[in-house]
Amino acid sequence: MKGKEDKLVRFISISESHQAFGLPAPQHPLISLVHFNRDNPFNTAMAPIYDVLSFYKITFITRNKGRLKYGRNYYDFDEGSMLFLAPNQLVGSTDYNSETYCYILLIHPDFLFGHPIARKIKQYGYFSYASHEALHLSESERQTILSVFQIMELELNSRVDEFSQEVVIAQLELLLSYVNRFYRRQFITRKTANNDVLQKTESILDDYLNHQETLRQGLPTVQYLSDQLKISPGYLSDLLRSLIGQNAQQYISHKLIEKAKERLTGTNLTVAEIAYELGFEHPQSFSKMFRVRTGLSPVEFRGSYN
């Protein structure tokens, strides 16, 4: 007999999600905000195991006792933790216990249609972060986020009228801006751990280039780095940007150029040979990137150095 672990579901609509959790139908078909607390506890028996949602999901944990299962692993999500999911992301279940209080905001992309936030929300990298890269708020930050959720809760659950969408979208824009700011703070306050990630990133790239993995696997990619570091590509890029002002792809390009300069000045290899050695399929692509990054062609750089 198949157990709960086998029941994987794709939720197309927010209403389907409410029904699966044994919740009343949402006030609006394209957005809902559910507040699980002492008066409205999470029904763990109704919670399905799902793998794909067709809408955005923002979880704001206001209280948690014990460890919370997210996907296939357990994490220590404290009061003030936030988790983000974009539509069509593959994800496992979230198992809440009766001591978990949280807000869950579901937003269908169609709700944002025609507003600038429809485009802007796709630019926030934290919607692609892994579950262990959750945002952990300070007490003052938690109160700020809570105030925004309370305004949206009031609008969505008791004031639905012709102004509700405008008010909720304004609050959503404010919420996402705060989250962006607070993630930047998190990168800074966890400087020791983050510097360790930077050192590991540099070491992985150096090993890749020095051992000529480029000849076997081609150019190093952001996905390769994130797999080695066990960090999501989006989180890695945002972390590097906060530390060195370059995202992951820019940092890879920087390391490739440094290696190219070393080969141009320390060997007699042709430009084409260096390009292939670095993993480029076409020497022209290498020459174009080199000129963009240095202002000189590889031949000009070698000549100026000599």
Summary of the structure (lengths in Angstrom):
residues: 306
radius of gyration: 23.7
end to end distance: 74.1
largest distance: 76.3
contacts: 903
relative contact order: 0.09
helix: 54%
strand: 15%
